C-alpha cells in the first residue's frame, strides 16, 4: 500500500471517528434535552398535584357539609387525570352500604338509589376482598361475578370500561371509594395510578382532619347530652333570626320548656335516670318540631325553641303532640317508669317583645304560671 492510500484511509477513519463522536454528542444532547423536558414536565405536574391537594386541605376549615368536600375532591381529580371522563365518590352510610355522595357525568335519577355492600363493589371484586391500595382496572367487564348497573346519562350508548378505584381508608376501615372512569378499555396509565396513590394518601389525611374539624364544630354548637344546640350557638342563631325578622317584617315565637320534677327524679333514681329524662325530652321534641325551627338546651332542665310564623293555636297543637309522644315513651327504671312532663311559656315577636330579654321574660313568666297549674307527679305505675 502506497503512502497516498495510507493517508487516504487515515483521513477516512479520522472523519468516521469524528462523525461518530459528533453524532454521539448530538444524541447525548438530545437525550439530555428530552430528559430535562421530561423532568420539567414531571415537576410541573407534581406542582399542580400538590397545589390541588393544598386547595383541598385549606378548604376544610370553610366546609361544613361533607358532600361539598367530596365534590371539590372529585373535581380536582377529574381535572388532573387526562382520561378521566366521569367519576364518583361512594361513601359508607349508617347502614354500612356504599352510596354515591357526589358524582360527575352520571344520571342523577339513576344514581340516587344506588346502594351496595362493600362486597359488591368493583374494587372488592377486582382485588378479591384485599383492599389496601388504589387499583387500575383496564376493563371492568372482564371482572367475574360483577353486576354492572348502567348509571351513565347515555347508558344506551356506552358503559364504563376502565376505571381507577381509590379506597379511602380511615382508622383501618374502608369508609369510601373514589372512582374515575372512562368508556374505553385501557384508558389509564401506570403513571395515572401512581398519581392516584399519591392523591389517596393525601386525601386520607385531609379526611381525617375534616372529621376532627367537624367534631370540634359539633362540640362548639351542640349540647353533648341532649344533642340540642347549646346556649352559645343558640344565641348566635337568635341574632340572625331577630335581624332577619326585623328586616323582612317576619314574626316568630320564643318558647321556653322546663322539665317537671327533674330534681326529684335525680334524687330518687340517680342522675343517670335524670340524664335519660333530658335525652328523651330532647329527642322527642326535635322529632315533633319542624326542621326550620331552632331548638336548644338553655341550661339545666330548661330548653328553648323558636317557632317561625306560628299561631297560638298551632303552638298548642304542637305541645299536645309532644306531650302525647312523651306519655307513650316513659323512661324505665329498675323499679318504676318515669313519665317525662314539662311546663312551657311563650312570647310572640314583635307583639310581646322586640329583644331576646323581653321575649324570654314574658315566656318565663307564662311558664311558671303553667307549672303551678299543670305540675304532674314524676312516677307512674308499670
C-alpha positions, 0 to 999 in steps of 0.5 A: 500500500502506497503512502497516498492510500495510507493517508487516504484511509487515515483521513477516512477513519479520522472523519468516521471517528469524528462523525461518530463522536459528533453524532454521539454528542448530538444524541447525548444532547438530545437525550439530555434535552428530552430528559430535562423536558421530561423532568420539567414536565414531571415537576410541573405536574407534581406542582399542580398535584400538590397545589390541588391537594393544598386547595383541598386541605385549606378548604376544610376549615370553610366546609361544613357539609361533607358532600361539598368536600367530596365534590371539590375532591372529585373535581380536582381529580377529574381535572388532573387525570387526562382520561378521566371522563366521569367519576364518583365518590361512594361513601359508607352510610349508617347502614354500612352500604356504599352510596354515591355522595357526589358524582360527575357525568352520571344520571342523577335519577339513576344514581340516587338509589344506588346502594351496595355492600362493600362486597359488591363493589368493583374494587372488592371484586377486582382485588378479591376482598384485599383492599389496601391500595388504589387499583387500575382496572383496564376493563371492568367487564372482564371482572367475574361475578360483577353486576354492572348497573348502567348509571351513565346519562347515555347508558344506551350508548356506552358503559364504563370500561376502565376505571381507577378505584381509590379506597379511602381508608380511615382508622383501618376501615374502608369508609369510601371509594373514589372512582374515575372512569372512562368508556374505553378499555385501557384508558389509564396509565401506570403513571395515572395510578401512581398519581392516584396513590399519591392523591389517596394518601393525601386525601386520607389525611385531609379526611381525617382532619375534616372529621376532627374539624367537624367534631370540634364544630359539633362540640362548639354548637351542640349540647353533648347530652341532649344533642340540642344546640347549646346556649352559645350557638343558640344565641348566635342563631337568635341574632340572625333570626331577630335581624332577619325578622326585623328586616323582612317584617317576619314574626316568630315565637320564643318558647321556653320548656322546663322539665317537671320534677327533674330534681326529684327524679335525680334524687330518687333514681340517680342522675343517670335516670335524670340524664335519660329524662333530658335525652328523651325530652330532647329527642322527642321534641326535635322529632315533633318540631319542624326542621326550620325551627331552632331548638336548644338546651338553655341550661339545666332542665330548661330548653328553648325553641323558636317557632317561625310564623306560628299561631297560638293555636298551632303552638298548642297543637304542637305541645299536645303532640309532644306531650302525647309522644312523651306519655307513650315513651316513659323512661324505665327504671329498675323499679318504676317508669318515669313519665317525662312532663314539662311546663312551657311559656311563650312570647310572640315577636314583635307583639310581646317583645322586640329583644331576646330579654323581653321575649324570654321574660314574658315566656318565663313568666307564662311558664311558671304560671303553667307549672303551678297549674299543670305540675304532674307527679314524676312516677307512674305505675308499670 
